[in-house]
Each structure stands twice: as structure tokens, then as C-alpha cells.
Amino acid sequence: MYLKRKQMSAGRLGLIGFLTLAVILYVGSRKMETHAQNQAPQHVRVSAITDWSHHNMIYSRPSSAEQSLELQSEPRYQLQLQKRNSTAQQNAQ
């Protein structure tokens, strides 16, 4: 009878230890975050459609305000400006 009580208390102690370890591991895994998860995104990805004509048409900086206004309506010029600005921002960081 004394042996049965000893086995029951050892079983209970083992179960309590196991459950305690499981809770500690669970709580520990919930608190872990990687370094990348703590950082806010530094850039926003913007998709742009390009085709072969975008590579053949390279615009220089407008020399006058009138030329600048004309180029504002050109979608390929707008895409070129976006690409130039994005690479300049990436190089600055």
C-alpha cells in the first residue's frame, strides 16, 4: 500500500512537472520575435508596367517650363521619373 502511494505521488509529480514545462515552453515561444518582425517596412513596393518601348525612349531633363508641361502628359516620362526617384532614394539609405 505504501508503494502504491509512492507510485501515485511520483506520477502526479511527473505530470505536474511535464505540464509546467509545457506551459513554460508555450509562453516562451509566444514571446519570441525575430529582428525582422520588429522593424517597420522601409519601402513600399509600387508595380509599374513596362515594355520594350520604355527602354528605347530616354528623356533628358526638361530645359524649359513649357517642355516640362508637355512631358507631364507623357506616361513613359512619368514612369522614368518614378524609377529614377526610387533608385535615388535607395542609394541614399
PDB file of N, CA, C and O in Angstrom:
ATOM      1  N   MET A   1       0.824  -1.187   0.000  1.00  0.00           N
ATOM      2  CA  MET A   1       0.000   0.000   0.000  1.00  0.00           C
ATOM      3  C   MET A   1       0.872   1.256   0.000  1.00  0.00           C
ATOM      4  O   MET A   1       0.575   2.224  -0.699  1.00  0.00           O
ATOM      5  N   TYR A   2       1.933   1.233   0.776  1.00  0.00           N
ATOM      6  CA  TYR A   2       2.842   2.361   0.816  1.00  0.00           C
ATOM      7  C   TYR A   2       3.506   2.568  -0.541  1.00  0.00           C
ATOM      8  O   TYR A   2       3.753   3.705  -0.944  1.00  0.00           O
ATOM      9  N   LEU A   3       3.798   1.464  -1.254  1.00  0.00           N
ATOM     10  CA  LEU A   3       4.417   1.518  -2.571  1.00  0.00           C
ATOM     11  C   LEU A   3       3.469   2.136  -3.588  1.00  0.00           C
ATOM     12  O   LEU A   3       3.900   2.879  -4.470  1.00  0.00           O
ATOM     13  N   LYS A   4       2.164   1.829  -3.470  1.00  0.00           N
ATOM     14  CA  LYS A   4       1.175   2.401  -4.383  1.00  0.00           C
ATOM     15  C   LYS A   4       1.093   3.913  -4.206  1.00  0.00           C
ATOM     16  O   LYS A   4       1.016   4.655  -5.185  1.00  0.00           O
ATOM     17  N   ARG A   5       1.110   4.356  -2.979  1.00  0.00           N
ATOM     18  CA  ARG A   5       1.045   5.807  -2.729  1.00  0.00           C
ATOM     19  C   ARG A   5       2.286   6.496  -3.299  1.00  0.00           C
ATOM     20  O   ARG A   5       2.195   7.583  -3.871  1.00  0.00           O
ATOM     21  N   LYS A   6       3.425   5.863  -3.140  1.00  0.00           N
ATOM     22  CA  LYS A   6       4.660   6.413  -3.648  1.00  0.00           C
ATOM     23  C   LYS A   6       4.612   6.509  -5.175  1.00  0.00           C
ATOM     24  O   LYS A   6       5.073   7.496  -5.747  1.00  0.00           O
ATOM     25  N   GLN A   7       4.062   5.499  -5.832  1.00  0.00           N
ATOM     26  CA  GLN A   7       3.954   5.496  -7.288  1.00  0.00           C
ATOM     27  C   GLN A   7       2.962   6.570  -7.746  1.00  0.00           C
ATOM     28  O   GLN A   7       3.199   7.243  -8.749  1.00  0.00           O
ATOM     29  N   MET A   8       1.848   6.733  -7.012  1.00  0.00           N
ATOM     30  CA  MET A   8       0.855   7.729  -7.368  1.00  0.00           C
ATOM     31  C   MET A   8       1.431   9.135  -7.201  1.00  0.00           C
ATOM     32  O   MET A   8       1.211  10.001  -8.048  1.00  0.00           O
ATOM     33  N   SER A   9       2.168   9.365  -6.109  1.00  0.00           N
ATOM     34  CA  SER A   9       2.728  10.701  -5.898  1.00  0.00           C
ATOM     35  C   SER A   9       3.841  10.976  -6.909  1.00  0.00           C
ATOM     36  O   SER A   9       4.006  12.117  -7.340  1.00  0.00           O
ATOM     37  N   ALA A  10       4.599   9.968  -7.290  1.00  0.00           N
ATOM     38  CA  ALA A  10       5.633  10.145  -8.310  1.00  0.00           C
ATOM     39  C   ALA A  10       4.980  10.426  -9.667  1.00  0.00           C
ATOM     40  O   ALA A  10       5.486  11.243 -10.438  1.00  0.00           O
ATOM     41  N   GLY A  11       3.879   9.766  -9.959  1.00  0.00           N
ATOM     42  CA  GLY A  11       3.154  10.005 -11.207  1.00  0.00           C
ATOM     43  C   GLY A  11       2.575  11.413 -11.250  1.00  0.00           C
ATOM     44  O   GLY A  11       2.635  12.095 -12.273  1.00  0.00           O
ATOM     45  N   ARG A  12       2.019  11.832 -10.130  1.00  0.00           N
ATOM     46  CA  ARG A  12       1.469  13.194 -10.064  1.00  0.00           C
ATOM     47  C   ARG A  12       2.580  14.237 -10.206  1.00  0.00           C
ATOM     48  O   ARG A  12       2.425  15.240 -10.904  1.00  0.00           O
ATOM     49  N   LEU A  13       3.681  13.983  -9.543  1.00  0.00           N
ATOM     50  CA  LEU A  13       4.811  14.898  -9.628  1.00  0.00           C
ATOM     51  C   LEU A  13       5.338  14.969 -11.053  1.00  0.00           C
ATOM     52  O   LEU A  13       5.679  16.051 -11.530  1.00  0.00           O
ATOM     53  N   GLY A  14       5.411  13.844 -11.732  1.00  0.00           N
ATOM     54  CA  GLY A  14       5.852  13.813 -13.128  1.00  0.00           C
ATOM     55  C   GLY A  14       4.889  14.569 -14.025  1.00  0.00           C
ATOM     56  O   GLY A  14       5.311  15.300 -14.921  1.00  0.00           O
ATOM     57  N   LEU A  15       3.585  14.394 -13.784  1.00  0.00           N
ATOM     58  CA  LEU A  15       2.572  15.080 -14.576  1.00  0.00           C
ATOM     59  C   LEU A  15       2.634  16.593 -14.344  1.00  0.00           C
ATOM     60  O   LEU A  15       2.545  17.373 -15.291  1.00  0.00           O
ATOM     61  N   ILE A  16       2.785  17.000 -13.090  1.00  0.00           N
ATOM     62  CA  ILE A  16       2.888  18.423 -12.773  1.00  0.00           C
ATOM     63  C   ILE A  16       4.144  19.017 -13.416  1.00  0.00           C
ATOM     64  O   ILE A  16       4.100  20.119 -13.961  1.00  0.00           O
ATOM     65  N   GLY A  17       5.243  18.300 -13.353  1.00  0.00           N
ATOM     66  CA  GLY A  17       6.484  18.775 -13.979  1.00  0.00           C
ATOM     67  C   GLY A  17       6.334  18.900 -15.492  1.00  0.00           C
ATOM     68  O   GLY A  17       6.779  19.882 -16.087  1.00  0.00           O
ATOM     69  N   PHE A  18       5.715  17.917 -16.102  1.00  0.00           N
ATOM     70  CA  PHE A  18       5.508  17.942 -17.548  1.00  0.00           C
ATOM     71  C   PHE A  18       4.618  19.118 -17.950  1.00  0.00           C
ATOM     72  O   PHE A  18       4.932  19.839 -18.897  1.00  0.00           O
ATOM     73  N   LEU A  19       3.518  19.311 -17.237  1.00  0.00           N
ATOM     74  CA  LEU A  19       2.612  20.422 -17.553  1.00  0.00           C
ATOM     75  C   LEU A  19       3.285  21.777 -17.334  1.00  0.00           C
ATOM     76  O   LEU A  19       3.071  22.713 -18.105  1.00  0.00           O
ATOM     77  N   THR A  20       4.093  21.878 -16.290  1.00  0.00           N
ATOM     78  CA  THR A  20       4.821  23.115 -16.035  1.00  0.00           C
ATOM     79  C   THR A  20       5.801  23.413 -17.163  1.00  0.00           C
ATOM     80  O   THR A  20       5.902  24.548 -17.629  1.00  0.00           O
ATOM     81  N   LEU A  21       6.513  22.392 -17.589  1.00  0.00           N
ATOM     82  CA  LEU A  21       7.453  22.557 -18.689  1.00  0.00           C
ATOM     83  C   LEU A  21       6.730  22.937 -19.984  1.00  0.00           C
ATOM     84  O   LEU A  21       7.211  23.781 -20.740  1.00  0.00           O
ATOM     85  N   ALA A  22       5.590  22.323 -20.236  1.00  0.00           N
ATOM     86  CA  ALA A  22       4.813  22.637 -21.438  1.00  0.00           C
ATOM     87  C   ALA A  22       4.340  24.085 -21.422  1.00  0.00           C
ATOM     88  O   ALA A  22       4.391  24.765 -22.447  1.00  0.00           O
ATOM     89  N   VAL A  23       3.881  24.562 -20.272  1.00  0.00           N
ATOM     90  CA  VAL A  23       3.423  25.953 -20.160  1.00  0.00           C
ATOM     91  C   VAL A  23       4.591  26.915 -20.349  1.00  0.00           C
ATOM     92  O   VAL A  23       4.441  27.934 -21.024  1.00  0.00           O
ATOM     93  N   ILE A  24       5.740  26.617 -19.774  1.00  0.00           N
ATOM     94  CA  ILE A  24       6.912  27.480 -19.923  1.00  0.00           C
ATOM     95  C   ILE A  24       7.340  27.553 -21.382  1.00  0.00           C
ATOM     96  O   ILE A  24       7.629  28.634 -21.894  1.00  0.00           O
ATOM     97  N   LEU A  25       7.380  26.407 -22.049  1.00  0.00           N
ATOM     98  CA  LEU A  25       7.757  26.405 -23.462  1.00  0.00           C
ATOM     99  C   LEU A  25       6.742  27.153 -24.312  1.00  0.00           C
ATOM    100  O   LEU A  25       7.131  27.858 -25.242  1.00  0.00           O
ATOM    101  N   TYR A  26       5.477  27.024 -24.026  1.00  0.00           N
ATOM    102  CA  TYR A  26       4.444  27.715 -24.791  1.00  0.00           C
ATOM    103  C   TYR A  26       4.556  29.234 -24.615  1.00  0.00           C
ATOM    104  O   TYR A  26       4.515  29.985 -25.590  1.00  0.00           O
ATOM    105  N   VAL A  27       4.695  29.670 -23.374  1.00  0.00           N
ATOM    106  CA  VAL A  27       4.792  31.106 -23.103  1.00  0.00           C
ATOM    107  C   VAL A  27       6.079  31.662 -23.710  1.00  0.00           C
ATOM    108  O   VAL A  27       6.083  32.765 -24.256  1.00  0.00           O
ATOM    109  N   GLY A  28       7.149  30.917 -23.617  1.00  0.00           N
ATOM    110  CA  GLY A  28       8.415  31.362 -24.197  1.00  0.00           C
ATOM    111  C   GLY A  28       8.351  31.491 -25.704  1.00  0.00           C
ATOM    112  O   GLY A  28       8.930  32.418 -26.271  1.00  0.00           O
ATOM    113  N   SER A  29       7.666  30.586 -26.357  1.00  0.00           N
ATOM    114  CA  SER A  29       7.568  30.656 -27.815  1.00  0.00           C
ATOM    115  C   SER A  29       6.655  31.785 -28.255  1.00  0.00           C
ATOM    116  O   SER A  29       6.833  32.316 -29.351  1.00  0.00           O
ATOM    117  N   ARG A  30       5.697  32.164 -27.450  1.00  0.00           N
ATOM    118  CA  ARG A  30       4.792  33.259 -27.801  1.00  0.00           C
ATOM    119  C   ARG A  30       5.489  34.609 -27.703  1.00  0.00           C
ATOM    120  O   ARG A  30       5.109  35.543 -28.409  1.00  0.00           O
ATOM    121  N   LYS A  31       6.480  34.734 -26.865  1.00  0.00           N
ATOM    122  CA  LYS A  31       7.163  35.999 -26.655  1.00  0.00           C
ATOM    123  C   LYS A  31       8.296  36.224 -27.656  1.00  0.00           C
ATOM    124  O   LYS A  31       8.744  37.358 -27.819  1.00  0.00           O
ATOM    125  N   MET A  32       8.766  35.182 -28.323  1.00  0.00           N
ATOM    126  CA  MET A  32       9.897  35.321 -29.239  1.00  0.00           C
ATOM    127  C   MET A  32       9.472  36.036 -30.513  1.00  0.00           C
ATOM    128  O   MET A  32       8.458  35.698 -31.123  1.00  0.00           O
ATOM    129  N   GLU A  33      10.251  37.012 -30.897  1.00  0.00           N
ATOM    130  CA  GLU A  33      10.062  37.702 -32.161  1.00  0.00           C
ATOM    131  C   GLU A  33      11.430  37.847 -32.806  1.00  0.00           C
ATOM    132  O   GLU A  33      12.433  38.045 -32.120  1.00  0.00           O
ATOM    133  N   THR A  34      11.462  37.750 -34.097  1.00  0.00           N
ATOM    134  CA  THR A  34      12.736  37.933 -34.768  1.00  0.00           C
ATOM    135  C   THR A  34      12.994  39.413 -34.976  1.00  0.00           C
ATOM    136  O   THR A  34      12.093  40.239 -34.828  1.00  0.00           O
ATOM    137  N   HIS A  35      14.213  39.736 -35.317  1.00  0.00           N
ATOM    138  CA  HIS A  35      14.596  41.135 -35.525  1.00  0.00           C
ATOM    139  C   HIS A  35      13.817  41.739 -36.690  1.00  0.00           C
ATOM    140  O   HIS A  35      13.448  42.913 -36.648  1.00  0.00           O
ATOM    141  N   ALA A  36      13.568  40.952 -37.717  1.00  0.00           N
ATOM    142  CA  ALA A  36      12.848  41.461 -38.888  1.00  0.00           C
ATOM    143  C   ALA A  36      11.395  41.798 -38.557  1.00  0.00           C
ATOM    144  O   ALA A  36      10.815  42.687 -39.180  1.00  0.00           O
ATOM    145  N   GLN A  37      10.808  41.112 -37.602  1.00  0.00           N
ATOM    146  CA  GLN A  37       9.423  41.381 -37.242  1.00  0.00           C
ATOM    147  C   GLN A  37       9.284  42.690 -36.473  1.00  0.00           C
ATOM    148  O   GLN A  37       8.211  43.295 -36.470  1.00  0.00           O
ATOM    149  N   ASN A  38      10.346  43.128 -35.827  1.00  0.00           N
ATOM    150  CA  ASN A  38      10.285  44.358 -35.044  1.00  0.00           C
ATOM    151  C   ASN A  38      10.429  45.606 -35.905  1.00  0.00           C
ATOM    152  O   ASN A  38      10.052  46.699 -35.483  1.00  0.00           O
ATOM    153  N   GLN A  39      10.967  45.448 -37.099  1.00  0.00           N
ATOM    154  CA  GLN A  39      11.210  46.601 -37.949  1.00  0.00           C
ATOM    155  C   GLN A  39       9.987  46.916 -38.799  1.00  0.00           C
ATOM    156  O   GLN A  39       9.299  46.015 -39.279  1.00  0.00           O
ATOM    157  N   ALA A  40       9.731  48.185 -38.974  1.00  0.00           N
ATOM    158  CA  ALA A  40       8.665  48.619 -39.873  1.00  0.00           C
ATOM    159  C   ALA A  40       9.202  48.557 -41.301  1.00  0.00           C
ATOM    160  O   ALA A  40      10.403  48.724 -41.516  1.00  0.00           O
ATOM    161  N   PRO A  41       8.335  48.321 -42.268  1.00  0.00           N
ATOM    162  CA  PRO A  41       8.829  48.281 -43.649  1.00  0.00           C
ATOM    163  C   PRO A  41       9.402  49.632 -44.050  1.00  0.00           C
ATOM    164  O   PRO A  41       8.809  50.676 -43.779  1.00  0.00           O
ATOM    165  N   GLN A  42      10.563  49.602 -44.699  1.00  0.00           N
ATOM    166  CA  GLN A  42      11.247  50.834 -45.064  1.00  0.00           C
ATOM    167  C   GLN A  42      10.836  51.355 -46.425  1.00  0.00           C
ATOM    168  O   GLN A  42      11.085  52.518 -46.741  1.00  0.00           O
ATOM    169  N   HIS A  43      10.220  50.530 -47.223  1.00  0.00           N
ATOM    170  CA  HIS A  43       9.806  50.973 -48.537  1.00  0.00           C
ATOM    171  C   HIS A  43       8.475  50.329 -48.902  1.00  0.00           C
ATOM    172  O   HIS A  43       8.084  49.300 -48.350  1.00  0.00           O
ATOM    173  N   VAL A  44       7.809  50.949 -49.823  1.00  0.00           N
ATOM    174  CA  VAL A  44       6.544  50.421 -50.315  1.00  0.00           C
ATOM    175  C   VAL A  44       6.753  50.051 -51.774  1.00  0.00           C
ATOM    176  O   VAL A  44       7.233  50.862 -52.566  1.00  0.00           O
ATOM    177  N   ARG A  45       6.400  48.852 -52.117  1.00  0.00           N
ATOM    178  CA  ARG A  45       6.587  48.391 -53.483  1.00  0.00           C
ATOM    179  C   ARG A  45       5.466  48.935 -54.360  1.00  0.00           C
ATOM    180  O   ARG A  45       4.287  48.820 -54.025  1.00  0.00           O
ATOM    181  N   VAL A  46       5.851  49.530 -55.488  1.00  0.00           N
ATOM    182  CA  VAL A  46       4.895  50.064 -56.446  1.00  0.00           C
ATOM    183  C   VAL A  46       5.150  49.361 -57.775  1.00  0.00           C
ATOM    184  O   VAL A  46       6.249  49.434 -58.325  1.00  0.00           O
ATOM    185  N   SER A  47       4.146  48.692 -58.275  1.00  0.00           N
ATOM    186  CA  SER A  47       4.292  47.985 -59.534  1.00  0.00           C
ATOM    187  C   SER A  47       4.087  48.940 -60.700  1.00  0.00           C
ATOM    188  O   SER A  47       3.247  49.838 -60.642  1.00  0.00           O
ATOM    189  N   ALA A  48       4.852  48.741 -61.743  1.00  0.00           N
ATOM    190  CA  ALA A  48       4.725  49.565 -62.947  1.00  0.00           C
ATOM    191  C   ALA A  48       4.868  48.659 -64.164  1.00  0.00           C
ATOM    192  O   ALA A  48       5.726  47.776 -64.199  1.00  0.00           O
ATOM    193  N   ILE A  49       4.041  48.882 -65.132  1.00  0.00           N
ATOM    194  CA  ILE A  49       4.081  48.096 -66.356  1.00  0.00           C
ATOM    195  C   ILE A  49       5.105  48.716 -67.298  1.00  0.00           C
ATOM    196  O   ILE A  49       5.098  49.925 -67.531  1.00  0.00           O
ATOM    197  N   THR A  50       5.978  47.884 -67.830  1.00  0.00           N
ATOM    198  CA  THR A  50       6.963  48.360 -68.793  1.00  0.00           C
ATOM    199  C   THR A  50       6.969  47.424 -69.992  1.00  0.00           C
ATOM    200  O   THR A  50       6.598  46.255 -69.883  1.00  0.00           O
ATOM    201  N   ASP A  51       7.391  47.944 -71.126  1.00  0.00           N
ATOM    202  CA  ASP A  51       7.586  47.120 -72.309  1.00  0.00           C
ATOM    203  C   ASP A  51       8.837  47.605 -73.032  1.00  0.00           C
ATOM    204  O   ASP A  51       9.555  48.461 -72.516  1.00  0.00           O
ATOM    205  N   TRP A  52       9.101  47.076 -74.199  1.00  0.00           N
ATOM    206  CA  TRP A  52      10.334  47.402 -74.903  1.00  0.00           C
ATOM    207  C   TRP A  52      10.450  48.892 -75.213  1.00  0.00           C
ATOM    208  O   TRP A  52      11.557  49.429 -75.246  1.00  0.00           O
ATOM    209  N   SER A  53       9.322  49.568 -75.439  1.00  0.00           N
ATOM    210  CA  SER A  53       9.386  50.984 -75.805  1.00  0.00           C
ATOM    211  C   SER A  53       9.876  51.860 -74.647  1.00  0.00           C
ATOM    212  O   SER A  53      10.377  52.961 -74.876  1.00  0.00           O
ATOM    213  N   HIS A  54       9.737  51.386 -73.429  1.00  0.00           N
ATOM    214  CA  HIS A  54      10.218  52.166 -72.288  1.00  0.00           C
ATOM    215  C   HIS A  54      11.748  52.188 -72.234  1.00  0.00           C
ATOM    216  O   HIS A  54      12.342  53.125 -71.701  1.00  0.00           O
ATOM    217  N   HIS A  55      12.371  51.163 -72.782  1.00  0.00           N
ATOM    218  CA  HIS A  55      13.832  51.100 -72.757  1.00  0.00           C
ATOM    219  C   HIS A  55      14.449  51.907 -73.907  1.00  0.00           C
ATOM    220  O   HIS A  55      15.604  52.323 -73.820  1.00  0.00           O
ATOM    221  N   ASN A  56      13.699  52.123 -74.959  1.00  0.00           N
ATOM    222  CA  ASN A  56      14.221  52.855 -76.108  1.00  0.00           C
ATOM    223  C   ASN A  56      13.981  54.353 -76.013  1.00  0.00           C
ATOM    224  O   ASN A  56      14.601  55.120 -76.749  1.00  0.00           O
ATOM    225  N   MET A  57      13.117  54.777 -75.143  1.00  0.00           N
ATOM    226  CA  MET A  57      12.779  56.183 -75.019  1.00  0.00           C
ATOM    227  C   MET A  57      13.337  56.696 -73.702  1.00  0.00           C
ATOM    228  O   MET A  57      12.788  56.396 -72.641  1.00  0.00           O
ATOM    229  N   ILE A  58      14.422  57.466 -73.752  1.00  0.00           N
ATOM    230  CA  ILE A  58      15.026  58.005 -72.542  1.00  0.00           C
ATOM    231  C   ILE A  58      14.896  59.522 -72.605  1.00  0.00           C
ATOM    232  O   ILE A  58      15.358  60.161 -73.551  1.00  0.00           O
ATOM    233  N   TYR A  59      14.271  60.075 -71.602  1.00  0.00           N
ATOM    234  CA  TYR A  59      14.017  61.519 -71.566  1.00  0.00           C
ATOM    235  C   TYR A  59      15.102  62.209 -70.764  1.00  0.00           C
ATOM    236  O   TYR A  59      15.499  61.747 -69.694  1.00  0.00           O
ATOM    237  N   SER A  60      15.574  63.325 -71.302  1.00  0.00           N
ATOM    238  CA  SER A  60      16.501  64.159 -70.541  1.00  0.00           C
ATOM    239  C   SER A  60      15.682  65.144 -69.710  1.00  0.00           C
ATOM    240  O   SER A  60      14.467  65.244 -69.875  1.00  0.00           O
ATOM    241  N   ARG A  61      16.339  65.852 -68.838  1.00  0.00           N
ATOM    242  CA  ARG A  61      15.621  66.828 -68.016  1.00  0.00           C
ATOM    243  C   ARG A  61      15.092  67.951 -68.901  1.00  0.00           C
ATOM    244  O   ARG A  61      15.800  68.427 -69.788  1.00  0.00           O
ATOM    245  N   PRO A  62      13.854  68.378 -68.668  1.00  0.00           N
ATOM    246  CA  PRO A  62      13.296  69.452 -69.499  1.00  0.00           C
ATOM    247  C   PRO A  62      14.076  70.750 -69.298  1.00  0.00           C
ATOM    248  O   PRO A  62      14.461  71.098 -68.182  1.00  0.00           O
ATOM    249  N   SER A  63      14.296  71.453 -70.403  1.00  0.00           N
ATOM    250  CA  SER A  63      15.088  72.683 -70.337  1.00  0.00           C
ATOM    251  C   SER A  63      14.232  73.922 -70.076  1.00  0.00           C
ATOM    252  O   SER A  63      14.755  74.975 -69.710  1.00  0.00           O
ATOM    253  N   SER A  64      12.922  73.797 -70.262  1.00  0.00           N
ATOM    254  CA  SER A  64      12.055  74.951 -70.018  1.00  0.00           C
ATOM    255  C   SER A  64      10.775  74.499 -69.315  1.00  0.00           C
ATOM    256  O   SER A  64      10.471  73.309 -69.243  1.00  0.00           O
ATOM    257  N   ALA A  65      10.049  75.464 -68.811  1.00  0.00           N
ATOM    258  CA  ALA A  65       8.789  75.153 -68.140  1.00  0.00           C
ATOM    259  C   ALA A  65       7.761  74.626 -69.132  1.00  0.00           C
ATOM    260  O   ALA A  65       6.946  73.768 -68.792  1.00  0.00           O
ATOM    261  N   GLU A  66       7.798  75.137 -70.350  1.00  0.00           N
ATOM    262  CA  GLU A  66       6.869  74.682 -71.385  1.00  0.00           C
ATOM    263  C   GLU A  66       7.112  73.211 -71.731  1.00  0.00           C
ATOM    264  O   GLU A  66       6.170  72.429 -71.861  1.00  0.00           O
ATOM    265  N   GLN A  67       8.367  72.854 -71.875  1.00  0.00           N
ATOM    266  CA  GLN A  67       8.712  71.467 -72.171  1.00  0.00           C
ATOM    267  C   GLN A  67       8.338  70.554 -70.990  1.00  0.00           C
ATOM    268  O   GLN A  67       7.906  69.418 -71.188  1.00  0.00           O
ATOM    269  N   SER A  68       8.502  71.045 -69.809  1.00  0.00           N
ATOM    270  CA  SER A  68       8.131  70.291 -68.618  1.00  0.00           C
ATOM    271  C   SER A  68       6.631  70.006 -68.597  1.00  0.00           C
ATOM    272  O   SER A  68       6.211  68.900 -68.255  1.00  0.00           O
ATOM    273  N   LEU A  69       5.827  71.002 -68.961  1.00  0.00           N
ATOM    274  CA  LEU A  69       4.369  70.807 -69.001  1.00  0.00           C
ATOM    275  C   LEU A  69       3.971  69.801 -70.075  1.00  0.00           C
ATOM    276  O   LEU A  69       3.043  69.017 -69.880  1.00  0.00           O
ATOM    277  N   GLU A  70       4.665  69.820 -71.201  1.00  0.00           N
ATOM    278  CA  GLU A  70       4.365  68.862 -72.261  1.00  0.00           C
ATOM    279  C   GLU A  70       4.678  67.435 -71.812  1.00  0.00           C
ATOM    280  O   GLU A  70       3.940  66.499 -72.117  1.00  0.00           O
ATOM    281  N   LEU A  71       5.775  67.289 -71.091  1.00  0.00           N
ATOM    282  CA  LEU A  71       6.181  65.951 -70.654  1.00  0.00           C
ATOM    283  C   LEU A  71       5.298  65.403 -69.531  1.00  0.00           C
ATOM    284  O   LEU A  71       5.266  64.191 -69.319  1.00  0.00           O
ATOM    285  N   GLN A  72       4.594  66.254 -68.821  1.00  0.00           N
ATOM    286  CA  GLN A  72       3.736  65.795 -67.732  1.00  0.00           C
ATOM    287  C   GLN A  72       2.621  64.876 -68.241  1.00  0.00           C
ATOM    288  O   GLN A  72       2.127  64.024 -67.503  1.00  0.00           O
ATOM    289  N   SER A  73       2.230  65.054 -69.501  1.00  0.00           N
ATOM    290  CA  SER A  73       1.154  64.221 -70.052  1.00  0.00           C
ATOM    291  C   SER A  73       1.683  62.929 -70.675  1.00  0.00           C
ATOM    292  O   SER A  73       0.898  62.110 -71.151  1.00  0.00           O
ATOM    293  N   GLU A  74       2.987  62.740 -70.677  1.00  0.00           N
ATOM    294  CA  GLU A  74       3.597  61.549 -71.276  1.00  0.00           C
ATOM    295  C   GLU A  74       3.776  60.468 -70.201  1.00  0.00           C
ATOM    296  O   GLU A  74       4.563  60.661 -69.275  1.00  0.00           O
ATOM    297  N   PRO A  75       3.062  59.333 -70.302  1.00  0.00           N
ATOM    298  CA  PRO A  75       3.151  58.299 -69.249  1.00  0.00           C
ATOM    299  C   PRO A  75       4.532  57.667 -69.136  1.00  0.00           C
ATOM    300  O   PRO A  75       4.947  57.295 -68.039  1.00  0.00           O
ATOM    301  N   ARG A  76       5.257  57.538 -70.259  1.00  0.00           N
ATOM    302  CA  ARG A  76       6.596  56.947 -70.189  1.00  0.00           C
ATOM    303  C   ARG A  76       7.562  57.858 -69.421  1.00  0.00           C
ATOM    304  O   ARG A  76       8.454  57.379 -68.721  1.00  0.00           O
ATOM    305  N   TYR A  77       7.377  59.160 -69.559  1.00  0.00           N
ATOM    306  CA  TYR A  77       8.211  60.109 -68.808  1.00  0.00           C
ATOM    307  C   TYR A  77       7.912  59.993 -67.309  1.00  0.00           C
ATOM    308  O   TYR A  77       8.829  60.033 -66.487  1.00  0.00           O
ATOM    309  N   GLN A  78       6.641  59.852 -66.958  1.00  0.00           N
ATOM    310  CA  GLN A  78       6.255  59.711 -65.549  1.00  0.00           C
ATOM    311  C   GLN A  78       6.872  58.442 -64.948  1.00  0.00           C
ATOM    312  O   GLN A  78       7.375  58.468 -63.825  1.00  0.00           O
ATOM    313  N   LEU A  79       6.833  57.334 -65.696  1.00  0.00           N
ATOM    314  CA  LEU A  79       7.434  56.089 -65.207  1.00  0.00           C
ATOM    315  C   LEU A  79       8.947  56.228 -65.053  1.00  0.00           C
ATOM    316  O   LEU A  79       9.529  55.701 -64.105  1.00  0.00           O
ATOM    317  N   GLN A  80       9.576  56.932 -65.980  1.00  0.00           N
ATOM    318  CA  GLN A  80      11.013  57.140 -65.885  1.00  0.00           C
ATOM    319  C   GLN A  80      11.359  57.951 -64.636  1.00  0.00           C
ATOM    320  O   GLN A  80      12.339  57.658 -63.951  1.00  0.00           O
ATOM    321  N   LEU A  81      10.558  58.959 -64.348  1.00  0.00           N
ATOM    322  CA  LEU A  81      10.787  59.754 -63.138  1.00  0.00           C
ATOM    323  C   LEU A  81      10.638  58.904 -61.878  1.00  0.00           C
ATOM    324  O   LEU A  81      11.431  59.022 -60.945  1.00  0.00           O
ATOM    325  N   GLN A  82       9.615  58.046 -61.857  1.00  0.00           N
ATOM    326  CA  GLN A  82       9.416  57.180 -60.692  1.00  0.00           C
ATOM    327  C   GLN A  82      10.602  56.253 -60.497  1.00  0.00           C
ATOM    328  O   GLN A  82      11.058  56.057 -59.371  1.00  0.00           O
ATOM    329  N   LYS A  83      11.104  55.682 -61.581  1.00  0.00           N
ATOM    330  CA  LYS A  83      12.252  54.777 -61.470  1.00  0.00           C
ATOM    331  C   LYS A  83      13.492  55.527 -60.985  1.00  0.00           C
ATOM    332  O   LYS A  83      14.220  55.036 -60.123  1.00  0.00           O
ATOM    333  N   ARG A  84      13.729  56.716 -61.538  1.00  0.00           N
ATOM    334  CA  ARG A  84      14.902  57.496 -61.122  1.00  0.00           C
ATOM    335  C   ARG A  84      14.803  57.882 -59.644  1.00  0.00           C
ATOM    336  O   ARG A  84      15.791  57.805 -58.913  1.00  0.00           O
ATOM    337  N   ASN A  85      13.628  58.291 -59.212  1.00  0.00           N
ATOM    338  CA  ASN A  85      13.446  58.699 -57.816  1.00  0.00           C
ATOM    339  C   ASN A  85      13.590  57.513 -56.880  1.00  0.00           C
ATOM    340  O   ASN A  85      14.155  57.655 -55.796  1.00  0.00           O
ATOM    341  N   SER A  86      13.095  56.347 -57.271  1.00  0.00           N
ATOM    342  CA  SER A  86      13.186  55.187 -56.378  1.00  0.00           C
ATOM    343  C   SER A  86      14.634  54.736 -56.218  1.00  0.00           C
ATOM    344  O   SER A  86      15.043  54.370 -55.116  1.00  0.00           O
ATOM    345  N   THR A  87      15.416  54.756 -57.296  1.00  0.00           N
ATOM    346  CA  THR A  87      16.813  54.353 -57.161  1.00  0.00           C
ATOM    347  C   THR A  87      17.606  55.393 -56.391  1.00  0.00           C
ATOM    348  O   THR A  87      18.539  55.038 -55.670  1.00  0.00           O
ATOM    349  N   ALA A  88      17.258  56.674 -56.525  1.00  0.00           N
ATOM    350  CA  ALA A  88      17.956  57.712 -55.767  1.00  0.00           C
ATOM    351  C   ALA A  88      17.658  57.572 -54.278  1.00  0.00           C
ATOM    352  O   ALA A  88      18.545  57.776 -53.450  1.00  0.00           O
ATOM    353  N   GLN A  89      16.435  57.230 -53.933  1.00  0.00           N
ATOM    354  CA  GLN A  89      16.076  57.036 -52.528  1.00  0.00           C
ATOM    355  C   GLN A  89      16.764  55.805 -51.950  1.00  0.00           C
ATOM    356  O   GLN A  89      17.207  55.823 -50.802  1.00  0.00           O
ATOM    357  N   GLN A  90      16.857  54.742 -52.735  1.00  0.00           N
ATOM    358  CA  GLN A  90      17.514  53.531 -52.259  1.00  0.00           C
ATOM    359  C   GLN A  90      18.999  53.763 -52.033  1.00  0.00           C
ATOM    360  O   GLN A  90      19.569  53.247 -51.072  1.00  0.00           O
ATOM    361  N   ASN A  91      19.630  54.536 -52.910  1.00  0.00           N
ATOM    362  CA  ASN A  91      21.060  54.825 -52.754  1.00  0.00           C
ATOM    363  C   ASN A  91      21.312  55.722 -51.557  1.00  0.00           C
ATOM    364  O   ASN A  91      22.373  55.637 -50.939  1.00  0.00           O
ATOM    365  N   ALA A  92      20.358  56.583 -51.217  1.00  0.00           N
ATOM    366  CA  ALA A  92      20.527  57.497 -50.091  1.00  0.00           C
ATOM    367  C   ALA A  92      20.458  56.766 -48.766  1.00  0.00           C
ATOM    368  O   ALA A  92      21.036  57.224 -47.781  1.00  0.00           O
ATOM    369  N   GLN A  93      19.762  55.638 -48.719  1.00  0.00           N
ATOM    370  CA  GLN A  93      19.610  54.893 -47.456  1.00  0.00           C
ATOM    371  C   GLN A  93      20.759  54.033 -47.242  1.00  0.00           C
ATOM    372  O   GLN A  93      20.822  53.325 -46.236  1.00  0.00           O
TER     373      GLN A  93
END
